[in-house]
Amino acid sequence: MIVPMIKYQFLVYHKELEAFLEAVRDQGVVDITRSEREASESEKAMWNEVNRYGRAMEFLADTARTGQVASAGPAPDMPGGAADMLRSVEGLQQERESLQNKAGQLQKEIAAAEVWGHFDPQTLQALRTGGCQLQFFAAALKQFNPDWAERMALVETGRQNGKVYFVAVQPDADDAAGCETWQAMTAEAEPQPVPEVPAENLQQDLRQCEERLAAIQTELLQLTALRPALVQARDELLTQIDFGDAAQSADDAVENRLAVLEGYVPVDRDQAFRAFLDTQSAVYLASETERHENAPVLLKNNWFARLFEPICAMNSMPLYGEIDMTPFVAPFFWLFYGFCLADGGYGLLFIIAAGIAKRKMKPAMKPILTLVQFFGLSTLLFGILTGNFFGISLGNLAVFADVKDKFLDSDFLFTLSLIVGLVQILFGMCIKVVNIIRQQGWRHAISTISWLWLIVSSIACFLLSKYAGQPAFALGKTLHLAALGLAAVGIFLFNSPGRNPLVNVGAGLWDTYNMVTGMVGDLLSYIRLFVLGLSGSILGAVFNTLAFGLSPDIPVLGFLVSLFILLFGHGINIFMNGLGSFVHTIRLTFLEFYKASGYSGGGQLYNPFRIIHTEQ
């Protein structure tokens, strides 16, 4: 449900505005209405600082996950506080990135220099200065001729990747045989760039980079102990930005002598806030918030529905005057997920795995894991009803022969998927009626009520006739026709109260076309519940067949092969169908159910003006 809000309007002397806002902020219950404006240069600078702190915090968190914080030693002193620490983290981060790039480049250079062996760069330069034409070459292994070394000065230095690397001295012009060999060699070999330093020197530079990187890692691990200081500094900046935004949202009045503010307080916190206001010099006016107002939304649901609030928030928050869909989404979502996955073994695995994980996870993750356990419970329930356990059809086992007929078959599941879809759509239309009455009045809901009356009365007449063994719609035919006539009046004449009746008739015809085609399409969409459950059970059975059909007769090896196929196959099936069940259930919720309920959304989440504090 949506918590009712009390609307406040404050009239404050402009010199007392900051003091009043500080006092209101300490209360932490008022959601102040903000004005849309462009951020000032000082605010942009503060947001830049906030982003810097955020990046440093994330960087330290990643560092802590990749190293042993306890063995890194004590944290260093930071006389300059969080600002000094931020500069240290950013400096170390930049240095680490630079050294990592340098190390990568050195590794490439080492790989290129290793084939040339050990040499002295100074000696190499002296030879060149003395007129010795020393050049470096590489030739394919098939093209390299060992006889070249017998006819000219040539030394092979190494072989790598199918190539021969060698160094040769260009013969003098009067050495005819050497020049001829040189020409033959240069036709087959490719000149290589002259290495500046040998691989040994590069390896020494690489070791220095790695030693410094290890030292930086240790320094960063030591700084992770001071991460709360960064969090606190960022929270202080956010609080300062929020305070300035609240102050700028005040409207000036009486020649800029007074400031006018507007805000909302949840009704259950109103009494304590009024007692606080009585101690202040500000003048205020409190009133109940009307449903049509764009007030912030605060949800208050029971423990079960609260688990599904993050899922509903993936769409949008409801408007203040709308009905909160979360309590109505929760049971359907829970049911549909199990319908889609429908494997008792998978459900049991979800329950156990989430239960174990809850012991190690942070408190913020426990509601999500509890939700996973509920999904496992619904999956286990449908697995029992359909007789499916890790892809095994329990009805085919001798131990379940007596209850084989009790398991739900495919035909029944197909029909059941349409029935639950129809129930959800009709329930959504009931919610739509209530929403329209709350927001616009009962006259605007006549058309939707008429459609509900038409559908429900037709279904009731059909079922009663079938139960009585009579032709369809034969039982109570006169009453049914009267019901259809009454529904037609509401659909064609009261779809838009206050408008010309002839225009309403035309609009009614268009609405009828949209309702019939949309209703059929939405209803058929629920077949996915049956299809997903059937495909998951078939895939599980296929992997079981492969596991025992492809395993060799060798005892130990056969067991290992079967175990691998079972774990790999069912792992894929759980991932694909578990994710598919979630996605398709969301689709049915946000499209079919929300469409039937007339859900608008677009509400603003209740965000009280308070001192910002990030839980760590």
C-alpha positions in Angstrom: 0.0 0.0 0.0 1.0 3.6 -0.4 1.4 5.5 2.8 -0.7 8.7 2.9 1.2 11.9 2.9 0.7 15.2 4.7 1.5 18.2 2.6 3.3 21.1 4.3 4.0 24.6 3.2 6.6 26.6 5.1 7.0 30.3 5.4 10.4 31.2 6.7 12.3 34.5 7.2 15.0 34.5 4.6 17.8 35.0 7.2 16.6 32.0 9.1 16.3 29.7 6.1 19.6 27.9 6.5 19.1 27.3 10.2 15.5 26.1 9.6 16.7 23.7 6.9 19.4 22.3 9.1 16.8 21.6 11.8 14.4 20.0 9.3 17.3 17.9 7.9 18.1 16.6 11.4 14.5 15.3 11.6 14.9 13.4 8.4 11.2 13.0 7.5 10.3 15.8 5.0 10.6 15.2 1.3 11.1 18.7 0.1 9.7 19.6 -3.3 12.6 20.5 -5.6 12.6 23.0 -8.4 14.1 22.1 -11.8 17.1 24.2 -12.5 20.6 24.0 -13.9 23.4 23.1 -11.5 25.8 25.9 -10.6 29.5 25.8 -11.3 30.2 25.1 -7.6 27.7 22.3 -7.6 29.3 20.8 -10.7 32.7 20.9 -9.0 31.3 19.2 -6.0 29.7 16.5 -8.1 33.0 16.0 -9.8 34.5 15.4 -6.3 31.8 13.0 -5.5 32.5 11.0 -8.6 36.3 11.0 -7.7 35.5 9.6 -4.3 33.2 7.0 -5.8 35.8 5.8 -8.3 38.4 5.6 -5.5 36.0 3.7 -3.3 35.2 1.2 -6.0 38.9 0.9 -6.9 39.8 0.1 -3.3 37.0 -2.4 -3.0 38.2 -4.2 -6.1 41.7 -4.2 -4.7 40.5 -5.7 -1.4 38.9 -8.6 -3.3 42.1 -9.5 -5.1 44.5 -9.5 -2.1 45.0 -10.3 1.5 44.2 -7.1 3.4 45.2 -8.6 6.8 48.7 -9.4 5.7 49.4 -6.0 4.1 50.3 -4.3 7.3 48.9 -1.2 9.2 47.3 1.7 7.3 49.5 4.8 6.8 48.8 8.1 8.5 46.9 10.6 6.5 47.4 14.1 8.0 45.3 15.7 5.3 42.4 13.4 5.9 40.1 12.1 3.2 41.4 14.6 0.6 45.0 13.4 1.2 43.9 9.8 0.9 42.0 10.5 -2.3 45.1 12.0 -3.9 47.2 9.0 -2.7 44.7 6.5 -4.2 44.5 8.3 -7.5 48.2 8.7 -7.7 48.8 5.0 -7.0 46.1 4.0 -9.4 47.6 6.1 -12.2 51.1 4.8 -11.4 49.9 1.2 -11.4 48.2 1.7 -14.8 51.3 3.2 -16.2 53.5 0.4 -14.9 51.1 -2.2 -16.1 51.3 -0.7 -19.6 55.0 -0.5 -19.4 55.3 -4.1 -18.2 53.1 -5.3 -21.1 55.3 -3.4 -23.6 58.5 -4.8 -22.0 57.2 -8.3 -22.3 56.7 -7.7 -26.0 60.1 -6.3 -26.4 61.7 -9.2 -24.5 60.0 -11.7 -26.7 61.4 -9.8 -29.7 64.9 -9.4 -28.2 65.3 -13.0 -26.9 66.0 -14.4 -30.3 69.1 -12.2 -30.7 70.8 -13.6 -27.6 73.2 -11.6 -25.4 75.1 -8.6 -26.9 76.7 -5.4 -25.7 75.0 -2.3 -27.2 78.3 -0.3 -26.9 80.3 -2.9 -28.7 77.7 -3.0 -31.4 77.9 0.7 -31.8 81.7 0.6 -31.9 81.6 -2.0 -34.7 79.3 0.2 -36.7 81.5 3.2 -36.1 84.5 1.2 -37.3 82.9 0.5 -40.7 81.6 -3.0 -39.9 78.2 -3.3 -41.7 76.5 -5.6 -39.2 72.8 -6.3 -40.0 70.0 -8.4 -38.4 67.9 -10.8 -40.5 65.1 -13.4 -40.2 64.3 -16.1 -42.7 61.8 -18.9 -42.9 63.2 -22.2 -41.7 62.8 -23.7 -45.2 64.5 -20.8 -46.9 67.4 -20.6 -44.6 70.6 -22.0 -46.1 73.3 -23.1 -43.6 75.9 -22.8 -46.3 75.7 -19.0 -46.1 77.7 -19.2 -42.9 80.6 -20.9 -44.7 80.8 -18.2 -47.4 80.4 -15.1 -45.3 80.4 -13.9 -41.7 77.0 -15.0 -40.3 75.9 -16.2 -36.8 72.6 -17.8 -36.1 71.2 -16.4 -32.8 67.9 -18.3 -32.4 64.8 -19.9 -33.9 61.2 -19.0 -33.1 57.8 -19.6 -34.7 59.3 -21.3 -37.7 61.9 -18.6 -38.4 65.6 -18.5 -38.1 67.1 -15.3 -36.7 70.7 -14.4 -37.5 73.3 -11.6 -37.7 75.5 -11.1 -40.8 78.4 -8.8 -41.8 78.1 -7.3 -45.3 81.1 -8.4 -47.3 83.6 -6.0 -48.9 83.1 -5.1 -52.5 86.3 -7.0 -53.5 84.9 -10.3 -52.0 83.1 -11.6 -55.0 82.0 -14.9 -53.5 80.8 -13.1 -50.3 78.9 -10.5 -52.3 77.2 -13.2 -54.3 76.2 -15.1 -51.2 75.0 -11.8 -49.7 72.7 -11.1 -52.6 71.3 -14.7 -52.4 70.7 -14.3 -48.7 69.0 -10.9 -48.8 66.6 -12.3 -51.5 65.4 -14.9 -49.0 65.7 -13.2 -45.7 64.0 -10.1 -44.3 65.9 -7.4 -42.5 65.0 -6.9 -38.9 65.1 -3.7 -36.7 68.3 -3.4 -34.7 67.5 -4.1 -31.0 68.5 -1.3 -28.8 69.1 -3.3 -25.7 69.5 -7.1 -25.0 66.8 -9.2 -23.4 68.7 -9.3 -20.1 68.4 -5.6 -19.6 64.7 -5.6 -20.5 64.1 -8.4 -18.1 65.8 -6.4 -15.4 63.5 -3.5 -16.2 60.5 -5.8 -16.1 61.5 -7.2 -12.7 61.7 -3.6 -11.4 58.2 -2.9 -12.7 56.9 -6.0 -11.1 58.5 -5.2 -7.8 57.0 -1.7 -7.8 53.6 -3.1 -8.8 53.8 -5.5 -5.8 54.7 -2.5 -3.6 51.8 -0.5 -4.9 49.4 -3.4 -4.3 50.6 -3.6 -0.7 50.1 0.2 -0.3 46.6 0.0 -1.7 45.7 -2.9 0.5 46.9 -0.9 3.5 44.7 2.0 2.3 41.6 -0.2 2.1 41.4 0.1 5.9 40.8 3.8 5.5 38.0 3.4 2.9 35.3 4.4 5.4 36.9 7.9 5.5 36.3 8.2 1.7 32.7 7.0 2.2 32.2 9.6 4.9 33.8 12.4 2.8 31.6 11.5 -0.1 28.5 11.5 2.1 29.4 14.9 3.5 29.7 16.3 -0.1 26.3 14.7 -1.1 24.7 16.2 2.0 26.1 19.6 1.2 24.9 19.4 -2.4 21.4 18.3 -1.2 21.3 21.1 1.3 22.1 23.7 -1.4 19.5 22.2 -3.7 16.9 22.4 -1.0 17.7 26.0 -0.2 17.6 26.9 -3.9 14.2 25.3 -4.2 12.6 27.9 -1.9 10.5 30.5 -3.6 11.0 34.2 -2.7 8.1 36.2 -1.4 7.4 39.7 0.0 10.4 41.4 -1.8 12.7 38.5 -1.1 12.2 38.8 2.7 10.4 35.5 3.0 11.1 32.0 1.6 8.4 29.5 0.8 9.0 25.8 0.9 6.8 22.8 0.2 7.3 19.2 1.4 5.6 16.0 2.3 5.6 13.9 5.5 4.3 10.4 5.9 1.1 10.4 8.1 2.6 8.0 10.6 5.5 10.5 11.3 3.4 13.6 11.2 2.6 14.0 14.9 6.3 14.0 16.0 7.1 16.4 13.2 4.4 18.9 14.2 5.8 18.8 17.7 9.2 19.8 16.3 7.6 22.6 14.2 6.0 24.1 17.3 9.6 24.8 18.5 10.5 26.7 15.4 9.7 30.2 14.3 8.6 29.3 10.8 4.9 29.5 9.9 3.5 26.3 8.3 0.3 25.1 6.8 -0.5 21.3 6.9 -3.1 19.6 4.8 -4.0 16.1 3.6 -2.5 15.3 0.2 -5.1 14.9 -2.6 -4.8 11.8 -4.8 -4.3 13.9 -8.0 -1.2 15.6 -6.5 2.3 14.6 -7.6 3.4 13.6 -4.0 6.2 11.3 -3.3 5.4 7.6 -2.9 6.3 5.5 0.2 5.4 1.9 0.2 4.3 -0.1 3.2 3.6 -3.8 2.6 3.7 -7.0 4.6 6.8 -9.1 4.8 5.9 -11.3 1.8 4.9 -8.5 -0.6 7.9 -6.5 0.5 10.1 -9.1 -1.1 8.7 -8.3 -4.5 9.1 -4.5 -4.3 12.5 -4.5 -6.1 10.8 -6.4 -9.0 8.0 -4.0 -9.3 10.5 -1.1 -9.1 12.0 -2.4 -12.3 9.0 -0.9 -14.0 8.3 2.3 -12.2 6.8 3.5 -8.9 3.0 4.1 -8.9 1.5 7.5 -8.9 0.5 8.8 -5.4 -3.2 8.4 -6.3 -2.8 4.9 -7.7 -3.1 1.5 -6.1 0.2 -0.1 -5.2 0.4 -3.2 -7.4 3.0 -5.0 -5.3 0.6 -6.9 -3.0 -1.3 -8.2 -6.0 1.8 -8.9 -8.1 3.5 -11.0 -5.4 1.2 -14.1 -5.3 0.9 -14.2 -9.1 4.6 -13.8 -9.6 5.4 -16.5 -7.1 2.9 -18.9 -8.7 3.9 -18.2 -12.3 7.6 -18.7 -11.6 7.0 -22.2 -10.3 4.6 -22.9 -13.2 7.4 -22.0 -15.7 10.2 -24.0 -14.1 8.1 -26.9 -12.6 10.8 -29.2 -11.4 10.8 -30.5 -7.8 14.6 -31.1 -7.9 15.4 -27.7 -9.1 13.1 -26.1 -6.5 14.7 -28.1 -3.7 18.1 -27.0 -4.9 17.1 -23.4 -4.9 15.8 -23.7 -1.3 19.0 -25.4 0.0 21.5 -23.2 -1.9 19.8 -19.9 -0.9 19.6 -21.1 2.7 23.3 -21.8 2.8 24.1 -18.5 1.1 22.1 -16.5 3.6 24.5 -17.5 6.3 27.4 -15.8 4.5 25.8 -12.9 2.7 25.3 -9.4 4.1 21.9 -8.5 5.6 21.0 -6.4 2.5 21.2 -9.6 0.3 19.1 -11.8 2.6 15.7 -10.6 1.3 16.8 -11.5 -2.3 17.9 -14.9 -1.1 14.6 -15.4 0.7 12.8 -14.5 -2.5 14.9 -17.2 -4.3 13.8 -19.7 -1.6 10.1 -18.8 -2.3 10.7 -19.3 -6.0 12.2 -22.6 -5.1 9.1 -23.5 -3.0 6.8 -22.7 -5.9 9.0 -24.7 -8.3 9.0 -27.6 -5.8 5.2 -27.4 -5.5 4.6 -27.6 -9.3 7.3 -30.3 -9.6 5.3 -32.4 -7.2 2.0 -31.7 -8.9 3.5 -32.6 -12.3 5.7 -35.5 -11.1 8.9 -34.0 -12.4 12.2 -34.3 -10.4 15.5 -33.4 -12.1 14.0 -34.3 -15.5 12.7 -37.7 -14.2 9.0 -38.4 -14.7 8.0 -39.8 -11.3 4.9 -41.4 -12.9 7.2 -43.8 -14.8 8.7 -45.2 -11.6 7.2 -48.3 -10.0 7.2 -46.7 -6.5 4.7 -44.0 -7.8 2.6 -46.3 -9.9 -0.4 -46.0 -7.5 -0.5 -42.2 -7.8 0.5 -41.9 -11.4 -2.9 -40.7 -12.4 -2.8 -37.9 -9.8 0.0 -36.0 -11.5 -1.1 -33.2 -13.8 -0.7 -34.0 -17.5 0.1 -31.7 -20.4 -3.5 -31.1 -21.4 -4.5 -30.0 -18.0 -1.5 -27.7 -17.6 -2.3 -26.1 -21.0 -5.9 -25.4 -19.8 -4.6 -24.3 -16.4 -2.3 -21.7 -18.0 -5.3 -20.1 -19.8 -7.4 -20.2 -16.6 -4.8 -18.5 -14.4 -4.2 -16.0 -17.2 -7.9 -15.2 -17.4 -8.1 -14.9 -13.6 -5.2 -12.4 -13.5 -6.6 -10.3 -16.4 -10.1 -10.1 -14.7 -8.4 -9.3 -11.4 -6.5 -6.6 -13.1 -9.7 -5.1 -14.5 -11.1 -5.1 -11.0 -8.1 -3.1 -9.9 -8.6 -0.7 -12.8 -12.2 -0.1 -11.7 -11.0 0.8 -8.2 -8.3 3.1 -9.6 -10.7 4.9 -11.8 -13.2 5.4 -9.0 -10.4 6.8 -6.7 -9.0 9.1 -9.3 -12.0 10.2 -11.5 -15.2 9.0 -9.9 -17.6 6.1 -10.4 -19.2 7.3 -13.6 -15.9 6.9 -15.5 -15.6 3.3 -14.3 -19.0 2.3 -15.8 -17.5 1.1 -19.1 -14.9 -1.1 -17.4 -17.5 -2.5 -15.0 -19.7 -3.3 -18.0 -16.9 -5.3 -19.6 -16.3 -7.2 -16.4 -20.0 -7.9 -16.1 -20.2 -9.1 -19.7 -17.2 -11.4 -19.4 -18.1 -12.8 -16.0 -21.7 -13.4 -16.8 -20.9 -15.1 -20.1 -18.4 -17.4 -18.3 -20.9 -18.2 -15.6 -23.7 -18.9 -18.1 -21.4 -21.2 -20.2 -20.1 -23.2 -17.2 -23.6 -23.6 -15.7 -25.0 -24.8 -19.0 -22.1 -27.2 -19.4 -22.5 -28.5 -15.8 -26.3 -29.0 -16.4 -25.6 -31.0 -19.6 -27.2 -28.4 -21.8 -25.9 -26.6 -24.9 -23.6 -23.7 -24.4 -25.4 -20.6 -23.0 -28.7 -22.5 -22.9 -29.2 -22.3 -19.2 -30.5 -18.9 -18.1 -30.4 -17.6 -21.7 -32.9 -14.8 -21.0 -31.0 -13.6 -18.0 -27.8 -13.8 -20.0 -29.2 -11.7 -22.8 -30.5 -9.2 -20.3 -27.0 -9.0 -18.8 -25.4 -8.5 -22.2 -27.9 -5.7 -23.0 -27.1 -4.0 -19.7 -23.4 -4.4 -20.4 -23.9 -3.0 -23.9 -25.5 0.2 -22.5 -22.5 0.8 -20.3 -20.0 0.0 -23.0 -21.5 2.1 -25.8 -23.2 5.0 -23.9 -21.1 5.6 -20.8 -17.5 5.1 -21.9 -16.9 8.8 -21.6 -19.4 10.6 -19.3 -20.4 14.1 -20.4 -19.7 13.5 -24.1 -22.2 13.3 -27.0 -24.0 9.8 -26.9 -23.4 9.4 -30.6 -19.7 10.0 -30.2 -19.7 7.5 -27.3 -21.3 4.9 -29.6 -18.5 5.3 -32.1 -15.9 5.2 -29.3 -17.6 2.1 -27.9 -17.2 0.3 -31.2 -13.5 1.1 -31.3 -13.1 0.0 -27.7 -14.9 -3.2 -28.4 -12.5 -4.0 -31.3 -9.5 -3.2 -29.1 -10.9 -5.2 -26.1 -11.7 -8.3 -28.1 -8.4 -8.5 -30.0 -6.4 -7.4 -27.0 -8.1 -9.8 -24.7 -7.5 -12.8 -27.0 -3.9 -11.9 -27.5 -3.2 -11.3 -23.8 -4.9 -14.5 -22.9 -2.9 -16.6 -25.4 0.3 -15.0 -24.1 -0.2 -17.0 -20.8 0.4 -20.2 -22.8 4.1 -19.5 -22.2 3.6 -20.7 -18.6 2.8 -24.2 -20.0 5.4 -24.1 -22.8 8.3 -23.1 -20.5 7.5 -25.8 -18.0 7.2 -28.4 -20.7 10.4 -27.5 -22.5 12.4 -27.5 -19.2 11.2 -31.0 -18.3 12.0 -32.3 -21.8 15.5 -30.8 -21.7 16.1 -32.4 -18.3 14.9 -35.8 -19.5 17.2 -35.4 -22.6 20.3 -34.7 -20.4 19.4 -37.7 -18.3 19.2 -39.9 -21.4 22.5 -38.6 -22.7 24.2 -39.1 -19.3 23.4 -42.8 -19.1 23.4 -43.5 -22.8 26.8 -42.1 -23.7 28.7 -43.3 -20.7 31.2 -46.2 -21.4 30.9 -49.5 -19.6 34.1 -48.9 -17.7 32.9 -48.6 -14.1 34.8 -45.6 -12.8 35.0 -43.8 -16.1 31.4 -44.4 -16.9 30.3 -42.9 -13.6 32.5 -39.8 -14.1 31.2 -39.3 -17.7 27.6 -39.6 -16.5 28.2 -37.3 -13.6 29.8 -34.7 -15.8 26.9 -34.8 -18.3 24.3 -34.6 -15.5 26.0 -31.6 -13.8 26.7 -29.8 -17.0 23.3 -30.4 -18.6 21.2 -29.7 -15.6 23.3 -26.7 -14.9 22.6 -25.3 -18.3 18.9 -26.2 -17.9 18.6 -24.5 -14.5 20.3 -21.3 -15.8 18.4 -21.1 -19.0 14.9 -22.0 -17.7 15.5 -20.3 -14.3 16.3 -17.0 -16.1 13.6 -17.6 -18.7 11.0 -18.2 -16.0 11.9 -14.9 -14.4 11.9 -12.9 -17.6 8.7 -14.3 -18.9 6.9 -13.8 -15.6 8.1 -10.2 -15.6 6.7 -9.9 -19.1 3.3 -11.2 -18.1 3.3 -8.9 -15.1 4.4 -5.7 -16.8 2.5 -6.1 -20.0 -0.7 -8.2 -19.6 -1.4 -7.6 -15.9 -0.4 -3.9 -15.8 -2.3 -3.3 -19.0 -5.5 -4.9 -17.6 -5.2 -2.9 -14.4 -4.7 0.4 -16.2 -1.5 1.0 -14.3 0.1 4.4 -15.2 3.2 4.5 -13.0 5.8 7.3 -13.1 5.6 8.2 -9.4 8.5 9.6 -7.4 10.0 7.6 -4.6 9.8 9.2 -1.1 13.3 10.7 -0.4 13.4 12.6 2.8 15.7 15.6 3.3 18.3 14.2 5.7 22.0 13.8 6.4 23.2 11.2 3.9 24.9 8.2 5.4 26.0 5.2 3.4 25.8 1.8 5.1 29.1 0.0 5.0 
